[in-house]
């Protein structure tokens, strides 16, 4: 019952800022050590003293973990200041945890619907100690997605959280096992602040769904570590469009550039 409540709480929090939250992997496969730079954001936000997966994210510097703003913006309102990150392929009670302090983009907030909105939906976790043995993800050059022919390109999404492996039975098909997964996707559209990706299993794509927003979308196949957008939202059935937030825009670079050197 606690897991069902966890999933519902995450859904309610994220849904309050946009149409439908997204982040965990649907129709994907277990990641193992394919993407060691991708981690789970952990917080005691369901029951005091009990750590749970809140969101996903990516190590972009030895002490900087990038995630979504809506993953952290509400935490002070419920009295939470401590968060942790794990890079283990599965979160368990014995996982290695890295303590950190979160900073939400101060401009976070939705200014319009769909492609008209620039939500500044970013946050960083500033880790107390550098993470060793993991190479941080690469970040895009300015307007990379606006100047690259993306038709036919493959993208790879990675995350922890609620999972869907079958096409039928709607939400009854979801389950949670706190394991990192990845999936490949195809291009749909690029907008001012958004990168839309296909996540329809009928067209050969997987995608993201309810559970842990902030996970990366890499430009290229599973071996790529070029993170060009993060998971933010999508359709309620987790079967059509994965609406991801671009990292190559002036506003995104303005926030991230305060914490890491950008290309």
C-alpha positions in Angstrom: 0.0 0.0 0.0 2.9 2.4 0.7 4.1 2.0 -2.8 0.7 2.9 -4.3 0.6 5.9 -2.1 4.1 6.9 -3.2 3.2 6.7 -6.8 0.0 8.7 -6.2 1.7 11.4 -4.3 4.4 11.8 -7.0 1.7 12.0 -9.6 -0.3 14.6 -7.7 2.7 16.8 -7.1 4.0 16.8 -10.7 0.5 17.0 -12.2 -0.1 20.2 -10.3 2.5 22.0 -12.5 1.6 20.5 -15.9 -0.7 18.1 -17.7 1.0 14.9 -16.8 4.3 14.0 -15.1 6.8 11.7 -16.7 10.0 10.1 -15.9 10.1 6.3 -15.4 10.8 4.0 -18.3 8.1 2.2 -20.3 8.8 -0.7 -22.7 12.5 -0.4 -21.9 15.1 -2.8 -20.5 17.2 -3.0 -17.4 20.2 -0.6 -17.6 22.7 -2.4 -15.4 25.9 -0.3 -15.8 25.1 1.1 -19.3 24.5 4.6 -17.9 26.3 4.9 -14.5 26.0 8.7 -14.7 22.2 8.4 -14.3 21.0 8.3 -10.7 17.9 8.4 -8.5 17.0 11.4 -6.4 16.1 10.1 -2.9 14.1 11.9 -0.2 12.1 11.2 2.9 8.9 12.6 1.5 6.4 9.9 2.1 7.1 8.9 5.6 9.6 10.5 8.0 12.8 8.6 8.2 12.0 6.4 5.2 14.0 7.1 2.1 12.2 6.7 -1.3 12.9 7.4 -5.0 11.6 10.8 -5.8 13.0 11.5 -9.3 15.8 10.7 -11.7 18.7 12.8 -12.9 22.2 12.9 -14.2 25.7 13.6 -12.9 27.0 16.6 -15.0 30.0 17.3 -12.8 31.6 15.5 -9.9 29.5 17.4 -7.4 26.5 18.5 -9.6 23.5 16.3 -10.2 20.9 17.7 -12.7 17.2 17.0 -12.3 13.8 18.7 -12.8 12.7 21.7 -10.9 9.3 20.3 -10.0 11.1 17.5 -8.2 12.5 19.9 -5.7 10.4 23.0 -5.7 7.7 21.6 -3.3 10.2 20.1 -0.8 10.6 23.1 1.5 6.8 23.4 1.8 6.8 20.0 3.5 9.8 20.7 5.6 12.4 18.7 3.6 15.9 20.1 3.1 18.0 16.9 3.0 18.2 14.8 -0.2 20.4 12.1 -1.5 21.5 10.6 -4.8 22.3 7.0 -5.6 23.9 5.8 -8.8 23.3 2.1 -8.0 21.4 0.3 -10.8 18.7 -0.5 -8.1 17.8 1.5 -5.1 17.7 -0.6 -1.9 18.1 0.0 1.8 21.8 -0.8 1.3 22.4 1.5 -1.7 25.4 3.9 -1.6 23.9 7.4 -1.0 25.5 10.8 -1.7 24.0 13.6 0.4 23.4 17.0 -1.2 21.6 20.3 -1.2 19.0 21.2 -3.8 18.7 24.4 -5.8 15.6 25.0 -7.9 15.8 27.4 -10.8 14.4 30.6 -9.3 12.5 31.2 -12.5 10.6 27.9 -12.3 7.0 28.2 -13.3 4.8 27.6 -16.3 4.1 30.7 -18.5 1.8 29.1 -21.0 0.5 25.9 -22.4 2.4 23.4 -24.5 5.0 24.8 -26.9 4.4 28.3 -25.7 5.6 27.6 -22.2 9.2 27.9 -20.9 8.9 26.4 -17.4 12.5 26.7 -16.4 11.9 23.2 -15.0 15.4 22.6 -13.7 17.2 21.9 -10.5 20.6 20.8 -9.3 21.7 18.8 -6.4 25.0 20.1 -5.1 26.7 17.0 -3.6 28.7 17.3 -0.4 31.6 15.3 -1.8 32.7 14.6 -5.4 31.5 11.3 -6.9 34.5 9.2 -8.0 34.6 6.5 -10.7 31.8 7.9 -12.8 32.3 10.1 -15.9 29.7 13.0 -15.9 27.4 13.3 -18.9 28.2 15.7 -21.7 25.9 18.7 -22.2 24.9 20.3 -25.5 26.4 23.3 -27.3 24.1 26.3 -27.7 21.0 25.6 -29.8 22.3 22.2 -30.8 18.8 20.9 -31.3 17.7 23.9 -33.3 20.6 23.6 -35.8 20.8 19.8 -36.2 18.7 17.7 -38.6 16.9 15.5 -36.0 14.8 13.5 -38.4 15.7 9.8 -38.2 17.8 10.4 -35.1 17.7 8.0 -32.1 17.3 9.3 -28.6 17.8 7.3 -25.4 15.9 7.9 -22.2 17.0 6.6 -18.8 15.3 6.6 -15.4 14.1 4.9 -12.3 10.5 4.4 -11.2 7.2 3.1 -12.3 7.4 0.7 -15.2 5.1 -0.5 -17.9 6.1 -3.5 -20.1 2.7 -4.3 -21.8 0.5 -2.2 -24.1 -2.8 -3.1 -22.6 -4.7 -2.7 -19.3 -3.8 1.0 -18.8 -2.6 2.0 -15.3 -3.1 -1.5 -14.1 0.0 -2.5 -16.0 2.3 -0.2 -14.0 4.7 -1.5 -11.4 7.6 -0.2 -9.4 10.9 -1.9 -8.6 13.3 1.1 -8.2 15.6 -0.2 -10.9 17.3 1.9 -13.6 16.1 1.3 -17.1 16.7 2.7 -20.6 14.7 2.9 -23.8 15.2 4.3 -27.3 12.9 6.8 -28.9 12.5 8.6 -32.3 12.1 12.3 -33.0 8.8 14.1 -33.3 9.3 17.8 -33.0 11.5 20.6 -31.6 10.0 23.7 -30.1 11.4 26.8 -28.4 11.9 25.1 -25.0 10.8 21.6 -25.8 11.9 18.4 -27.6 9.0 16.1 -28.4 9.9 12.4 -28.8 7.8 9.4 -29.8 7.1 6.9 -27.0 4.5 4.8 -28.8 5.4 1.1 -28.5 3.5 0.4 -31.6 6.0 2.4 -33.6 9.0 0.8 -31.9 9.6 3.5 -29.3 9.5 3.3 -25.6 9.2 6.2 -23.2 8.7 7.7 -19.8 5.8 7.7 -17.4 4.8 8.4 -13.8 7.3 8.3 -11.0 10.6 10.2 -11.2 11.0 13.1 -13.6 14.3 14.7 -14.3 15.9 11.8 -16.1 18.0 12.4 -19.2 17.4 12.0 -22.9 20.6 11.4 -24.7 21.0 12.2 -28.4 22.1 8.9 -29.9 21.8 5.2 -29.0 22.4 3.6 -25.6 26.2 4.3 -25.8 25.7 8.1 -26.0 26.3 10.3 -23.0 25.3 13.6 -24.7 22.3 14.8 -22.6 20.2 17.2 -24.6 16.9 17.3 -22.6 15.3 16.1 -19.4 12.0 14.3 -18.8 9.2 16.6 -17.6 5.8 15.6 -19.0 3.9 13.6 -21.6 0.4 12.2 -22.3 -1.5 10.6 -19.5 -1.4 7.2 -21.0 2.4 7.2 -21.4 2.0 6.0 -25.0 2.3 8.9 -27.4 4.4 12.0 -26.9 7.3 12.3 -24.5 7.6 16.1 -23.9 11.1 16.8 -22.7 12.7 20.1 -21.7 15.7 21.3 -23.8 19.1 21.9 -22.2 20.5 23.9 -25.1 18.4 27.1 -24.8 19.7 30.4 -23.3 17.5 30.0 -20.3 18.5 26.5 -19.5 22.2 27.3 -20.1 21.9 30.4 -17.9 20.9 28.3 -14.9 23.1 25.3 -15.5 26.1 27.5 -16.3 26.2 28.8 -12.8 27.3 25.3 -11.6 29.3 23.7 -14.4 31.4 24.8 -17.4 29.3 24.6 -20.6 30.5 23.8 -24.1 
